[in-house]
Amino acid sequence: MWVTSAYLLAYAVPLLITGRLGDRVGRRRVYLTGLTVFTLASLWCGLTGELGMGIGALVAARVVQGLGASMMTPQTMAVITRTFPAERRGSAMALWGATAGVATLAGPLLGGLLVDSLGWEWIFFVNVPVGIVGLVLAARLVPRLETHPHRFDLLGVVLSAVGLFCAVFGIQEGQTYGWGRITGFVSVPLLIGTGLALLVVFTLWQARNPGEPLVPLGLFRDRNFSLATTAITTMGFTATAHIFPLMLWLQGARGLSPTTAALILAPSSVLALVLAPVAGRLTDRVHPRLLVGAGTLLLAAGLLLLSLAMTPDAPLWRAVAGVVVLGLANPLIWGPLSTTATRNLPMHRAGAGAGVYNTTRQVGAVLGSAAIAVLMEARLGVHLGGAGGGLPAEGMAAQGMGAGGAPVDPEVAAAFSRALAESMLLPAAVILVGFLAAMFFERPQHLAR
Protein backbone atom coordinates (compact mmCIF):
# COMPACT_ATOMS: atom_id res chain seq x y z
CA MET A 1 0.00 0.00 0.00
CA TRP A 2 2.68 2.50 1.01
CA VAL A 3 4.77 1.75 -2.08
CA THR A 4 1.98 3.45 -4.02
CA SER A 5 0.79 5.95 -1.43
CA ALA A 6 4.24 7.36 -0.62
CA TYR A 7 4.85 8.21 -4.27
CA LEU A 8 1.45 9.82 -4.80
CA LEU A 9 1.77 11.99 -1.70
CA ALA A 10 5.31 13.10 -2.55
CA TYR A 11 4.18 13.89 -6.08
CA ALA A 12 0.90 15.71 -5.38
CA VAL A 13 1.73 17.81 -2.31
CA PRO A 14 4.64 19.95 -3.64
CA LEU A 15 3.17 20.74 -7.11
CA LEU A 16 2.09 24.28 -6.19
CA ILE A 17 5.57 24.97 -4.83
CA THR A 18 7.58 23.41 -7.67
CA GLY A 19 5.49 25.24 -10.26
CA ARG A 20 6.40 28.55 -8.66
CA LEU A 21 10.02 27.46 -8.20
CA GLY A 22 10.40 27.15 -11.97
CA ASP A 23 9.35 30.79 -12.40
CA ARG A 24 12.02 31.87 -9.94
CA VAL A 25 15.13 29.82 -10.69
CA GLY A 26 14.45 28.65 -14.24
CA ARG A 27 12.17 25.99 -15.66
CA ARG A 28 14.92 24.19 -17.53
CA ARG A 29 17.07 23.96 -14.40
CA VAL A 30 14.21 22.68 -12.20
CA TYR A 31 13.13 20.18 -14.86
CA LEU A 32 16.63 18.76 -15.30
CA THR A 33 17.05 18.54 -11.52
CA GLY A 34 13.72 16.77 -11.16
CA LEU A 35 14.48 14.32 -13.96
CA THR A 36 17.86 13.52 -12.40
CA VAL A 37 16.25 12.91 -9.00
CA PHE A 38 13.51 10.77 -10.57
CA THR A 39 15.98 8.67 -12.57
CA LEU A 40 18.32 8.02 -9.65
CA ALA A 41 15.38 7.26 -7.36
CA SER A 42 14.07 4.76 -9.93
CA LEU A 43 17.43 2.98 -9.84
CA TRP A 44 17.27 3.00 -6.04
CA CYS A 45 13.75 1.50 -6.14
CA GLY A 46 14.91 -1.40 -8.29
CA LEU A 47 18.02 -2.02 -6.23
CA THR A 48 16.00 -2.40 -3.02
CA GLY A 49 14.78 -5.70 -4.43
CA GLU A 50 18.07 -6.77 -5.96
CA LEU A 51 20.01 -6.05 -2.76
CA GLY A 52 17.31 -7.13 -0.29
CA MET A 53 17.03 -3.70 1.34
CA GLY A 54 13.46 -4.28 2.50
CA ILE A 55 10.13 -2.53 2.10
CA GLY A 56 11.15 0.51 4.16
CA ALA A 57 13.93 1.36 1.72
CA LEU A 58 11.55 0.96 -1.21
CA VAL A 59 9.02 3.33 0.36
CA ALA A 60 11.77 5.89 1.01
CA ALA A 61 12.95 5.61 -2.58
CA ARG A 62 9.40 6.12 -3.81
CA VAL A 63 9.14 9.35 -1.78
CA VAL A 64 12.26 10.69 -3.49
CA GLN A 65 10.94 9.52 -6.86
CA GLY A 66 7.68 11.38 -6.27
CA LEU A 67 9.54 14.57 -5.37
CA GLY A 68 11.48 14.32 -8.63
CA ALA A 69 8.26 13.90 -10.60
CA SER A 70 6.68 16.90 -8.88
CA MET A 71 9.61 19.06 -10.00
CA MET A 72 9.22 18.00 -13.63
CA THR A 73 5.50 18.13 -14.36
CA PRO A 74 4.72 21.88 -13.99
CA GLN A 75 7.82 22.86 -15.96
CA THR A 76 6.71 21.01 -19.10
CA MET A 77 3.48 23.00 -19.40
CA ALA A 78 5.24 26.26 -18.54
CA VAL A 79 7.96 25.73 -21.16
CA ILE A 80 5.33 25.10 -23.85
CA THR A 81 3.42 28.21 -22.76
CA ARG A 82 6.57 30.34 -22.96
CA THR A 83 7.98 28.83 -26.16
CA PHE A 84 4.98 28.69 -28.50
CA PRO A 85 2.78 31.64 -29.52
CA ALA A 86 -0.92 31.35 -28.69
CA GLU A 87 -1.94 30.41 -32.23
CA ARG A 88 0.48 27.44 -32.32
CA ARG A 89 0.31 26.32 -28.73
CA GLY A 90 -2.51 23.85 -29.34
CA SER A 91 -0.38 21.52 -31.47
CA ALA A 92 2.38 21.44 -28.87
CA MET A 93 -0.02 20.93 -25.97
CA ALA A 94 -1.77 18.17 -27.91
CA LEU A 95 1.44 16.15 -28.03
CA TRP A 96 2.02 16.87 -24.34
CA GLY A 97 -1.52 15.78 -23.52
CA ALA A 98 -1.31 12.70 -25.73
CA THR A 99 1.85 11.64 -23.92
CA ALA A 100 0.05 11.90 -20.59
CA GLY A 101 -2.98 10.03 -21.90
CA VAL A 102 -0.97 7.28 -23.58
CA ALA A 103 1.19 6.86 -20.47
CA THR A 104 -1.91 6.40 -18.31
CA LEU A 105 -3.19 3.67 -20.58
CA ALA A 106 0.08 2.07 -21.66
CA GLY A 107 1.49 1.87 -18.12
CA PRO A 108 -0.51 -1.24 -17.15
CA LEU A 109 0.51 -2.95 -20.42
CA LEU A 110 4.22 -2.29 -20.11
CA GLY A 111 4.12 -2.95 -16.37
CA GLY A 112 2.41 -6.29 -16.90
CA LEU A 113 4.93 -7.33 -19.54
CA LEU A 114 7.90 -6.38 -17.36
CA VAL A 115 6.54 -8.03 -14.21
CA ASP A 116 5.59 -11.23 -16.04
CA SER A 117 8.91 -11.52 -17.87
CA LEU A 118 11.69 -9.86 -15.85
CA GLY A 119 10.33 -9.19 -12.35
CA TRP A 120 8.89 -6.20 -10.49
CA GLU A 121 12.25 -4.43 -10.17
CA TRP A 122 12.21 -3.74 -13.89
CA ILE A 123 9.21 -1.43 -13.71
CA PHE A 124 11.74 0.89 -12.04
CA PHE A 125 14.91 -0.05 -13.94
CA VAL A 126 13.18 0.79 -17.25
CA ASN A 127 13.07 4.44 -16.16
CA VAL A 128 16.86 4.70 -16.03
CA PRO A 129 17.70 4.57 -19.77
CA VAL A 130 14.61 6.64 -20.56
CA GLY A 131 15.69 9.21 -17.97
CA ILE A 132 19.22 9.39 -19.36
CA VAL A 133 17.93 9.97 -22.90
CA GLY A 134 15.53 12.59 -21.54
CA LEU A 135 18.35 14.40 -19.74
CA VAL A 136 20.49 14.54 -22.87
CA LEU A 137 17.64 15.77 -25.07
CA ALA A 138 16.37 18.31 -22.54
CA ALA A 139 19.87 19.70 -21.97
CA ARG A 140 20.34 20.14 -25.73
CA LEU A 141 16.88 21.22 -26.86
CA VAL A 142 15.02 22.98 -24.03
CA PRO A 143 15.82 26.70 -24.16
CA ARG A 144 16.98 28.78 -21.21
CA LEU A 145 14.00 31.01 -20.60
CA GLU A 146 13.89 34.30 -18.74
CA THR A 147 13.31 33.99 -15.01
CA HIS A 148 11.33 36.34 -12.79
CA PRO A 149 12.54 37.50 -9.36
CA HIS A 150 9.82 36.04 -7.13
CA ARG A 151 9.87 36.10 -3.34
CA PHE A 152 8.75 32.85 -1.84
CA ASP A 153 5.58 32.98 0.23
CA LEU A 154 6.86 30.84 3.13
CA LEU A 155 3.60 30.87 5.07
CA GLY A 156 1.75 29.89 1.90
CA VAL A 157 4.23 27.06 1.30
CA VAL A 158 3.62 25.64 4.80
CA LEU A 159 -0.17 26.02 4.67
CA SER A 160 -0.50 24.49 1.20
CA ALA A 161 1.91 21.62 1.87
CA VAL A 162 0.40 20.60 5.23
CA GLY A 163 -3.17 21.15 4.04
CA LEU A 164 -2.71 19.13 0.87
CA PHE A 165 -0.87 16.38 2.76
CA CYS A 166 -3.65 15.98 5.34
CA ALA A 167 -6.46 16.09 2.78
CA VAL A 168 -4.80 13.85 0.19
CA PHE A 169 -3.57 11.34 2.77
CA GLY A 170 -6.99 11.15 4.41
CA ILE A 171 -8.85 10.64 1.15
CA GLN A 172 -6.26 8.25 -0.23
CA GLU A 173 -6.08 6.04 2.86
CA GLY A 174 -9.67 6.37 4.07
CA GLN A 175 -10.64 2.98 2.66
CA THR A 176 -7.63 1.33 4.30
CA TYR A 177 -8.66 2.55 7.75
CA GLY A 178 -12.39 2.07 7.19
CA TRP A 179 -12.87 5.87 7.29
CA GLY A 180 -12.34 5.61 11.05
CA ARG A 181 -9.41 6.00 13.43
CA ILE A 182 -5.80 5.88 12.26
CA THR A 183 -4.38 6.13 15.78
CA GLY A 184 -5.91 6.76 19.18
CA PHE A 185 -6.08 10.51 18.57
CA VAL A 186 -6.21 10.84 14.78
CA SER A 187 -9.08 9.76 12.54
CA VAL A 188 -9.56 9.93 8.79
CA PRO A 189 -12.42 12.51 9.03
CA LEU A 190 -10.32 14.66 11.39
CA LEU A 191 -7.37 14.52 9.00
CA ILE A 192 -9.46 15.44 5.97
CA GLY A 193 -11.22 18.21 7.93
CA THR A 194 -7.90 19.63 9.10
CA GLY A 195 -6.55 19.57 5.57
CA LEU A 196 -9.59 21.36 4.14
CA ALA A 197 -9.50 23.96 6.94
CA LEU A 198 -5.82 24.67 6.26
CA LEU A 199 -6.52 25.01 2.53
CA VAL A 200 -9.27 27.53 3.31
CA VAL A 201 -6.81 29.49 5.47
CA PHE A 202 -4.25 29.20 2.65
CA THR A 203 -6.75 30.67 0.17
CA LEU A 204 -7.60 33.57 2.50
CA TRP A 205 -3.90 34.26 2.99
CA GLN A 206 -3.31 34.24 -0.77
CA ALA A 207 -6.06 36.86 -1.14
CA ARG A 208 -4.63 39.11 1.58
CA ASN A 209 -0.90 38.53 1.23
CA PRO A 210 0.65 42.02 0.87
CA GLY A 211 3.70 40.56 -0.85
CA GLU A 212 3.73 37.94 -3.60
CA PRO A 213 1.38 34.97 -3.03
CA LEU A 214 2.30 31.41 -3.91
CA VAL A 215 -0.88 31.11 -6.00
CA PRO A 216 -1.98 34.44 -7.49
CA LEU A 217 -5.77 34.24 -7.23
CA GLY A 218 -5.95 36.52 -10.23
CA LEU A 219 -5.34 33.38 -12.29
CA PHE A 220 -8.95 32.46 -11.68
CA ARG A 221 -10.24 35.70 -13.17
CA ASP A 222 -9.56 34.05 -16.50
CA ARG A 223 -12.74 32.07 -17.11
CA ASN A 224 -11.07 29.48 -19.32
CA PHE A 225 -8.38 28.75 -16.73
CA SER A 226 -10.96 28.27 -13.97
CA LEU A 227 -13.18 26.03 -16.10
CA ALA A 228 -10.21 24.04 -17.42
CA THR A 229 -8.99 23.29 -13.89
CA THR A 230 -12.50 22.08 -13.05
CA ALA A 231 -12.61 19.89 -16.15
CA ILE A 232 -9.13 18.42 -15.61
CA THR A 233 -10.12 17.50 -12.05
CA THR A 234 -12.97 15.40 -13.46
CA MET A 235 -10.61 13.95 -16.05
CA GLY A 236 -8.08 12.97 -13.39
CA PHE A 237 -10.92 11.36 -11.42
CA THR A 238 -12.23 9.45 -14.45
CA ALA A 239 -8.86 8.33 -15.81
CA THR A 240 -7.93 6.78 -12.46
CA ALA A 241 -11.34 5.45 -11.42
CA HIS A 242 -12.24 3.47 -14.53
CA ILE A 243 -9.00 1.45 -14.65
CA PHE A 244 -9.59 -0.41 -11.36
CA PRO A 245 -12.96 -2.08 -12.08
CA LEU A 246 -12.03 -2.77 -15.70
CA MET A 247 -8.76 -4.54 -14.88
CA LEU A 248 -10.31 -6.47 -11.98
CA TRP A 249 -13.11 -7.67 -14.25
CA LEU A 250 -10.77 -8.71 -17.05
CA GLN A 251 -8.58 -10.71 -14.68
CA GLY A 252 -11.13 -11.85 -12.09
CA ALA A 253 -14.28 -12.59 -14.09
CA ARG A 254 -12.73 -13.32 -17.49
CA GLY A 255 -9.59 -15.10 -16.26
CA LEU A 256 -7.08 -13.07 -18.30
CA SER A 257 -3.47 -12.69 -17.23
CA PRO A 258 -2.29 -9.18 -16.24
CA THR A 259 -0.47 -8.80 -19.57
CA THR A 260 -3.40 -9.99 -21.67
CA ALA A 261 -5.80 -7.80 -19.71
CA ALA A 262 -3.55 -4.79 -20.30
CA LEU A 263 -3.45 -5.59 -24.05
CA ILE A 264 -7.19 -4.90 -24.15
CA LEU A 265 -6.30 -1.25 -23.46
CA ALA A 266 -3.72 -1.09 -26.27
CA PRO A 267 -6.10 0.23 -29.00
CA SER A 268 -6.87 3.27 -26.86
CA SER A 269 -3.19 4.12 -26.45
CA VAL A 270 -2.47 3.71 -30.17
CA LEU A 271 -5.44 5.83 -31.21
CA ALA A 272 -4.59 8.56 -28.70
CA LEU A 273 -1.05 8.85 -30.04
CA VAL A 274 -2.07 8.75 -33.72
CA LEU A 275 -4.84 11.30 -33.32
CA ALA A 276 -2.87 13.73 -31.13
CA PRO A 277 -1.43 15.80 -34.05
CA VAL A 278 -4.92 16.07 -35.58
CA ALA A 279 -6.36 17.22 -32.26
CA GLY A 280 -3.49 19.71 -31.94
CA ARG A 281 -4.22 21.32 -35.28
CA LEU A 282 -7.91 21.51 -34.43
CA THR A 283 -7.08 23.10 -31.06
CA ASP A 284 -5.45 26.04 -32.84
CA ARG A 285 -8.45 26.48 -35.18
CA VAL A 286 -11.62 25.36 -33.40
CA HIS A 287 -13.42 26.66 -30.32
CA PRO A 288 -12.26 24.55 -27.34
CA ARG A 289 -15.88 24.10 -26.31
CA LEU A 290 -16.42 21.87 -29.35
CA LEU A 291 -13.32 19.73 -28.87
CA VAL A 292 -13.49 19.18 -25.11
CA GLY A 293 -17.28 18.86 -25.21
CA ALA A 294 -17.10 16.16 -27.88
CA GLY A 295 -14.24 14.41 -26.07
CA THR A 296 -15.97 14.28 -22.70
CA LEU A 297 -19.21 12.99 -24.25
CA LEU A 298 -17.27 10.32 -26.15
CA LEU A 299 -15.46 9.34 -22.96
CA ALA A 300 -18.76 8.95 -21.09
CA ALA A 301 -20.14 6.89 -23.99
CA GLY A 302 -17.06 4.65 -24.01
CA LEU A 303 -17.35 4.01 -20.28
CA LEU A 304 -21.05 3.18 -20.70
CA LEU A 305 -20.18 0.70 -23.47
CA LEU A 306 -17.62 -0.91 -21.18
CA SER A 307 -20.14 -1.15 -18.36
CA LEU A 308 -22.62 -2.90 -20.66
CA ALA A 309 -19.88 -5.26 -21.91
CA MET A 310 -18.75 -6.33 -18.43
CA THR A 311 -20.55 -9.67 -18.13
CA PRO A 312 -18.95 -13.12 -17.61
CA ASP A 313 -19.80 -14.38 -21.10
CA ALA A 314 -20.00 -11.31 -23.37
CA PRO A 315 -17.58 -11.44 -26.33
CA LEU A 316 -14.44 -9.45 -25.56
CA TRP A 317 -14.80 -7.43 -28.76
CA ARG A 318 -17.54 -5.48 -26.98
CA ALA A 319 -15.05 -4.37 -24.32
CA VAL A 320 -12.51 -3.56 -27.06
CA ALA A 321 -15.15 -1.40 -28.78
CA GLY A 322 -15.54 0.63 -25.59
CA VAL A 323 -11.77 0.99 -25.32
CA VAL A 324 -11.61 2.23 -28.93
CA VAL A 325 -14.13 4.96 -28.08
CA LEU A 326 -11.90 5.98 -25.14
CA GLY A 327 -8.99 6.23 -27.59
CA LEU A 328 -11.02 8.58 -29.79
CA ALA A 329 -11.99 10.70 -26.79
CA ASN A 330 -8.66 11.18 -25.01
CA PRO A 331 -6.86 13.33 -27.65
CA LEU A 332 -9.84 15.71 -27.65
CA ILE A 333 -9.49 16.27 -23.90
CA TRP A 334 -5.91 16.19 -22.60
CA GLY A 335 -4.21 18.56 -25.05
CA PRO A 336 -7.11 20.99 -25.68
CA LEU A 337 -7.74 21.33 -21.93
CA SER A 338 -4.08 22.10 -21.22
CA THR A 339 -3.99 24.66 -24.02
CA THR A 340 -7.22 26.30 -22.90
CA ALA A 341 -5.97 26.56 -19.31
CA THR A 342 -2.71 28.31 -20.20
CA ARG A 343 -3.43 30.19 -23.43
CA ASN A 344 -4.29 33.54 -21.81
CA LEU A 345 -1.97 33.42 -18.78
CA PRO A 346 0.72 36.11 -18.41
CA MET A 347 4.16 34.64 -19.04
CA HIS A 348 5.42 35.42 -15.53
CA ARG A 349 2.57 33.34 -14.09
CA ALA A 350 3.03 30.31 -16.32
CA GLY A 351 4.66 28.25 -13.57
CA ALA A 352 2.02 29.12 -10.98
CA GLY A 353 -0.73 28.27 -13.46
CA ALA A 354 0.88 24.96 -14.37
CA GLY A 355 1.28 24.11 -10.68
CA VAL A 356 -2.40 24.78 -9.94
CA TYR A 357 -3.56 22.90 -13.04
CA ASN A 358 -1.51 19.80 -12.25
CA THR A 359 -2.41 19.89 -8.57
CA THR A 360 -6.12 19.84 -9.35
CA ARG A 361 -5.57 16.98 -11.82
CA GLN A 362 -3.74 14.96 -9.19
CA VAL A 363 -6.33 15.70 -6.50
CA GLY A 364 -8.97 14.49 -8.96
CA ALA A 365 -7.01 11.27 -9.43
CA VAL A 366 -6.80 10.71 -5.66
CA LEU A 367 -10.53 11.33 -5.30
CA GLY A 368 -11.21 8.90 -8.14
CA SER A 369 -9.07 6.19 -6.59
CA ALA A 370 -10.74 6.55 -3.19
CA ALA A 371 -14.30 6.87 -4.50
CA ILE A 372 -14.11 3.87 -6.83
CA ALA A 373 -12.69 1.69 -4.04
CA VAL A 374 -15.61 2.58 -1.76
CA LEU A 375 -18.17 2.04 -4.52
CA MET A 376 -16.71 -1.29 -5.65
CA GLU A 377 -16.74 -2.64 -2.12
CA ALA A 378 -20.32 -1.46 -1.60
CA ARG A 379 -21.57 -3.03 -4.84
CA LEU A 380 -19.68 -6.26 -4.15
CA GLY A 381 -21.34 -6.40 -0.75
CA VAL A 382 -24.76 -5.98 -2.36
CA HIS A 383 -24.30 -8.59 -5.07
CA LEU A 384 -22.23 -11.11 -3.12
CA GLY A 385 -23.93 -10.73 0.26
CA GLY A 386 -21.83 -11.56 3.30
CA ALA A 387 -18.93 -12.68 1.11
CA GLY A 388 -18.39 -9.15 -0.11
CA GLY A 389 -18.79 -7.18 3.09
CA GLY A 390 -15.62 -5.56 4.39
CA LEU A 391 -13.33 -7.02 1.74
CA PRO A 392 -11.47 -4.91 -0.78
CA ALA A 393 -12.22 -5.64 -4.42
CA GLU A 394 -8.83 -7.28 -4.92
CA GLY A 395 -9.62 -9.69 -2.10
CA MET A 396 -12.97 -10.51 -3.67
CA ALA A 397 -11.25 -11.28 -6.94
CA ALA A 398 -8.91 -13.68 -5.19
CA GLN A 399 -11.69 -15.27 -3.12
CA GLY A 400 -14.27 -15.68 -5.87
CA MET A 401 -11.98 -16.83 -8.66
CA GLY A 402 -9.73 -19.79 -9.21
CA ALA A 403 -5.94 -19.77 -9.10
CA GLY A 404 -5.72 -19.37 -12.86
CA GLY A 405 -8.30 -16.60 -12.91
CA ALA A 406 -11.10 -18.96 -14.04
CA PRO A 407 -14.35 -18.58 -12.09
CA VAL A 408 -15.07 -21.25 -9.49
CA ASP A 409 -18.82 -20.53 -9.54
CA PRO A 410 -20.66 -18.93 -12.50
CA GLU A 411 -23.06 -17.19 -10.11
CA VAL A 412 -20.16 -15.62 -8.25
CA ALA A 413 -18.63 -14.50 -11.55
CA ALA A 414 -21.93 -12.96 -12.64
CA ALA A 415 -22.38 -11.10 -9.34
CA PHE A 416 -18.74 -9.97 -9.41
CA SER A 417 -19.20 -8.66 -12.97
CA ARG A 418 -22.42 -6.81 -12.11
CA ALA A 419 -20.78 -5.06 -9.17
CA LEU A 420 -17.83 -3.88 -11.24
CA ALA A 421 -20.02 -2.90 -14.21
CA GLU A 422 -22.16 -0.71 -11.95
CA SER A 423 -18.99 0.87 -10.52
CA MET A 424 -18.01 2.02 -14.01
CA LEU A 425 -21.02 4.32 -14.08
CA LEU A 426 -19.42 6.61 -11.48
CA PRO A 427 -16.52 7.86 -13.68
CA ALA A 428 -18.97 8.09 -16.60
CA ALA A 429 -21.14 10.44 -14.54
CA VAL A 430 -18.24 12.51 -13.19
CA ILE A 431 -16.78 13.25 -16.64
CA LEU A 432 -20.14 14.81 -17.57
CA VAL A 433 -19.32 17.53 -15.03
CA GLY A 434 -16.25 18.21 -17.17
CA PHE A 435 -18.57 18.41 -20.20
CA LEU A 436 -20.68 21.05 -18.44
CA ALA A 437 -17.55 23.07 -17.59
CA ALA A 438 -16.41 22.93 -21.22
CA MET A 439 -19.74 24.33 -22.43
CA PHE A 440 -18.85 27.68 -20.81
CA PHE A 441 -15.40 28.13 -22.39
CA GLU A 442 -14.83 31.51 -24.01
CA ARG A 443 -13.56 31.81 -27.58
CA PRO A 444 -9.73 32.27 -27.53
CA GLN A 445 -8.53 35.70 -28.60
CA HIS A 446 -6.54 34.44 -31.60
CA LEU A 447 -9.72 32.80 -32.97
CA ALA A 448 -11.69 36.00 -32.42
CA ARG A 449 -9.32 37.78 -34.78
N, C-alpha and C positions, 0 to 999 in steps of 0.2 A: 504493500500500500504506500509506504513512505518513499519508495523508489520513484513512484509517479508523483506523489503529492509534493515532495521536496522540490522537484524541478518546477512544477507549475507555480508554486508559491514564489520561488526565487525569480521566476520569469515575469510573473504578473505584477508583483508589488513594486518593483523599481521603475516601471515603464514611464511614468510621469517624470521621474527624475532624470533618467537617461535620455529622454527626448530633449529635455532642456539642456542637458550637458552638451549635446552635440551642437546646439546653437552657440554655446560659450567657448568651447575649446576646439571645435572643428568636427564636422560629421565624419570626414574620412578617417581622422585619428581615432575617434571613438569606435567607429565600425571595425577598423583593423584590430584595435585592442580587444573588442568583444569577440571577434572571430578567432583571435589567438587564444583567448581564454576558453572559448567553447571547444576548440579543437583539442587543446591540451587536456581539458576536463573529460572529453570523450575518450581519449587514450587512457586516462586514469580510471574511468568507469570500467573499461574493458579489462584493465590489468587487475582490478580488484578480484575478478573471477579467476584469472590466470594465476595470480600469486596467492590466492586464498586469503585475501585481506578481510573478508567478512562483510556483512550487510551494512554495518555502520560506516565503513569506508565508502561503500557504493552510494549511500545516501548523501554523504558529505560531498562526493564528487558530483552528484547530480545537482546539489545546491550551486556549486561553482559553475556547472554547465548552464544552469538556468540564468545565472547572473550574466554570463557571456551572451546568451541569446537576447536578454533584455537590453543589452548595450547595442546590439546590431539592429533589431527590428525597426525602431523609430528612424534610424539614420537612412534606411533605404528609401522610405517614403519622402523624407526631407530632401535627399539628394535629387530625386526625380523632380520634386517641386521646384528646386532651385535651378536645375539644369535645363529643363524643357520649357518652352513658352506655353502659354495656356492652350493655344490652338493645336499643339502637338502632344500635350501631356497625356491625353487619353490612350494613345498607342503604347506609350511607355508604361503607364499604370496598368494597362491590360495585361502586359507580359508579367509585371510584378504580381498582379492578382491571380493570373493563371498559375504561376509558380506556387503560390500559397494554396490554391485550390487543388492542384495536382498533387502537391505534397501531402495534403490532408487525406486524399484518397489513395495515393500510391504507397503511403507509409505502411499500412497493414500488409500490402502485397510483398513489398521488399522485406519487411520485418519477418513475415512468415517464411519466406524463402531462406533468409539468413539463419533464422532459428532452427528450421527443419534440417538445413544442410551443414552449417558450420558451428552452431551454438549461439547462445544468447549474447556472448561477449561481442560478437561481430555486428550487432546492431549499433554498437558504439565505435568499434574499430573502423567501420565503413566511413565514419565522419572524418577520419584523419586525412586520407588522401584528398577527399573533397574539400576539406578546410584548407589544405596546403595550396591546392589549385585556386581556391577562392582568394586566398591571401595574395598570391602572385598577380592574379588578374586585377584585384581591387587596387593594389599598390601601383599598377601600371596604368589603369584606365580611369579610376575614379578621380575627378579633379579635386584640387584643393580649393574649397570655397571660402568666401569671406566669412569671418566669424563676427559675432556681436558681443560687446562687453556687458554681459549680464551679471548682476549680483544674485547670488543664490539665496532664495527664501528658505532659511534654515528651519524656521517654525513650520512652514508649509511642507518641507521635506519630511519632518518628523510626523506631523499630523497625517499626511497622505500615506506614508509608509506603514505606520501603526494601524491606521484605520483600514487600509486595504488588506493588511495581513490578517487582522481579526475577522473582517467580513468574509474574505476569500477562504480562510482556513475553516471558519465555522460552516459555511455553505458546502465546501468541498468535503469535509469530514463528518457532516451531520449524520449521514446514513450509517457511517461506521459506528458512531456512538449512540445510535438510535434517537438522535435529536434530543438527548438528555444530558446527563452530567459527564464531563470529561475527567474531572478530578472532584475532590470533595467540595471545592469552592467555585469551580468554573464549570459552566454548562454551555452547550452549543447555543441556545437562545441568548444567553448573556454575552457570549463572545460576538455573535452577529450584531446584537443591539449596540454593544460598545463600538464595534467597527463603524456601524452606520452613524452613530452619534458623533464620532470623531470626524467622519467625512462631512457631516453637516457643519461642524465647527471649522473644518478646513475650507469649505466653500465660503462661509462667512468671512473668514480671514482673507481669502483671496479677493473678496469684494472690497475689503476695507484696508488692505495692506497699503501703507503710504509709499512703500518702495516699489519693488518689482516682484509681482506674484509669480509663483511657480506655474500656475495655470491662469493665463490672462482670460478672465471671463468674457472679455470682448470677443473672443473666438466664437462664442455662441450667438452673437448678434448676426452672424452670417447664417441665414436660414438653411442653406444647403449643408453647411458643416454640421449644424445641430441635427438635422434630419438624417444625414448620412451616418452619424455616430449612433443614432437610434437604430437605423436599419442594420448596421454592421453588428450591433449587439444581438439582434435577432438571428443574424446569419451565423455568428459564433455559436449561439445556442443550438441552432438547427444542425450545423455541420458536426458538432460533437454528439448531440443527442441521438441522431438517427443511426450512427454507426453501431452503438452497443446492441440494440435489439436485433438489427439486421445480422450482425456477425454471430450473435448467440443463436439465432434461428437457423442460419446456414450450417453451423457446426452441431448444434444440439438436436434440432428437429430433422434436419436433412442429412446429418452424418458426414458432412464434408470435412476434410482436413483444414487446418488454418490456412495453408497456402492455396488450396482450391477455393475456399471461401473467399479469400482476398482476390482471387482472379475474377470473381464475379463483378468486382468493382472496377476492373481494368478498363472496360469501355468508357466509363465516365472520365477517367484520367486522360485517356487518349483524345477523346472529343474536346475536353477542356483545353488541352494544349494546342490542338489543331485550330480550334475556333478562336483562340485568344487574339491573334492578329486582326481577324475580322471584327471582333468586338471592339478592339482598340480603335480601328478606323471609324467605326460607327460612333464611338464615344466622342470623337472630335467633331462629329457632324450632326448628331441626332440629340434631341432633348433627353437628358438622363432619366426623366420620368418614364419614357417609353422603354428604354433598355432595362433598367432595374425593375420596373413594373412587370415587364414580360418575364424577366428572369425569376423573380420571386413567385409569380403564378406558376411557371413551369416547374419550379422546385417543389411547390406544394402539390402539384399534380403528380410529379414523379414519386413523392413520398406516399401519396394515396395509392398509386399503382402498386408500390411495394407492399403496402399494408394489405391490399386485396390479394396479392400473390403469396403471402406468407401463410400457407397451409401445408400440412405434411405431405400431400400428394400432388400439388399443383406442379405443372412442368416448369423447370427452372428458367425457361426462356421468358416467362412472365416477369420474374424478378429482374432478369437482364434488361427487359424493356423499360422497367422503372429506372434502372441504373442509367440507361441511355438518355432518358429524359433529364436526369440529374446532370449528365455531362453536357447537355444542351443549355441547361440553366446556368451553371456555374460561371462561364465566361461573361455572361450578361450581368453578373452581380459583383464579383470580386473587384475587377478592374474599374468598371464604371463607378462603383461606390467610392473607391479610393480617390479617383480623379475628382468626383463631385465634392468630396470632403475638403480637398486641398486646393482646388482650382483658384479660389478667390482669397486665400490667406496671404497676408503680407509676408514677404520673404523672411523677415527677422523672427516670425512666429511659426515658421515651418516645423521646427523641432517640437515645440510645445503642442502644435496641432497633431503631429504624428504620434506623440506620446499619448494624448487623450484618446485619439482614434483607436490605437492598438490596445490601450487599457480597457476601453469599453468592449472591444472584440473579445479580449481574454476573459473579462468578467462574464460576458455572455456565454462563453464556452464552459466556464466553471458552473454557472447556473444550469446550463443544459445537462452537464454530467450529473449534477446532484438531482435535478428534477426527474430525469429519465430513470435513475436508479430507484427513486421512491416510487414512481409510477409502475415500473416493471414489477417490483416486489408486491405492490398492492394488487395488480392484475393477476399475478401468479397466485397470490393468496386466494383470490376470488375463484379462479378457474381450477385450481388444484387443491382447494380446501385446506385442511390442516397441514398437508405436505408442503404448501408454499409459504405458510406464515412464518415470518421472521428470518427467512433464508434469503441471501442475496441471489440475484438471477444466475450468477455463475455457479453457485451451489446447486440450484435447481437443475441446471443443465447437466451437472455431474450426477445428480441423484436420479433424474428421470431418464437418462440415456445410458446406453451401453458403453463399454470401454472403447469400442471403435467408433462411437458417435451414433450407432444405429439405435433406434428407439426400442426399449424393452417392451413397452405397452403402447399400442396405437392410440388409446384414449389419452394417455399421458402426453404423447406427442401432439395430439390435436389440441388439448388444453394449453400446453406450452406455447404452441404456435398462435392460438387465439390471443393469449396474454401479450405476446410480443407484438403481434399485428396491431392490437389496440394501442400499445405504447407508441407506435409510429405516428399516430394521429396527433400527438402533442407537438413534435417539431413541425408538422405540417400546418398546425394552427398558428404557432408562434411566427413562422416566416410570413404569414399574412399580415402581421403587424408591420413587418418591414415593407410589404407592398403598400400599406396605407401611408407609411412615412414617405415612400417614393412618390406617391401621387401629389405631394405638395412641394416637390422640388421646383426651384425657379430656373428659368432659362439662363444658361451661362452667358456672360457678357459677349464672348467672341462669337456666339451663335446669333445674338441679337443684332450684331453688326451686319 
